[in-house]
Amino acid sequence: MARILIIDDDDAVCGYLATLVTRLGHEAVQAATCAEGRAGMADPSIEVIIADIYLPDGPDLGEWVHQLKTNAAGRPLILITGEPSEELAAKARGGEITAFLTKPFELAFIKSLLAKATQSKT
């Protein structure tokens, strides 16, 4: 079982992902703001991070992506957004990003990503 941090201000998306994570046998930890997300990433028991990149209290896109990459500290990092763009794709590139999802996303794809991200934990 892995502890998975979900950072998203959309209650429906966060709840959906938390339910999925729990049904797959993992523990979901939810954060609705950048501040809560940074606090969650500081917890060493968090093993995977799923983060929305547009949050109301977030810094500019480049800074938030940089903070996510830095604070993930080698843990799998999955970025999600409902507003994809070429700028975003360029900023999200890098070895620190496990995957980049565009909302709405397919259940089977998320299950596959979580299986890969947690394979060394199960």
C-alpha positions, 0 to 999 in steps of 0.5 A: 500500500502506498500513500498517494497525495492528490493536490486539486482544488476541484472537489469532484476530481479530488474525490474521484481520484481519492476513491480510485486510489483507495479502491486500488488498495492505497491511501489517499491524502488530499490537498486543495491548495498549493500551501496544503500540497507543499505541506503534504509533499514535506511528509516523507511517507507520501510515495506518489504525488498527483497534482493539478497545475492550476490552483487558485492560490498558486504562483505562476505556472513555471514556478508551481511546476518547479516547486512540484518537481523540487518537492517531489524529490524523486517520487513519482509525480503525475501532473493533471490539468483541464487546460492543456497548452504547448506552454504547459507541455514545455514547462512540464517536460523533464525526467521528474514528471512521471506522466501528464494527464489532461482532464477528463482522463480515462479510468483505465489509464489512471489505474495503469499509471498508479500501478507503475508508480507504486510497483516497487511499493507493493 
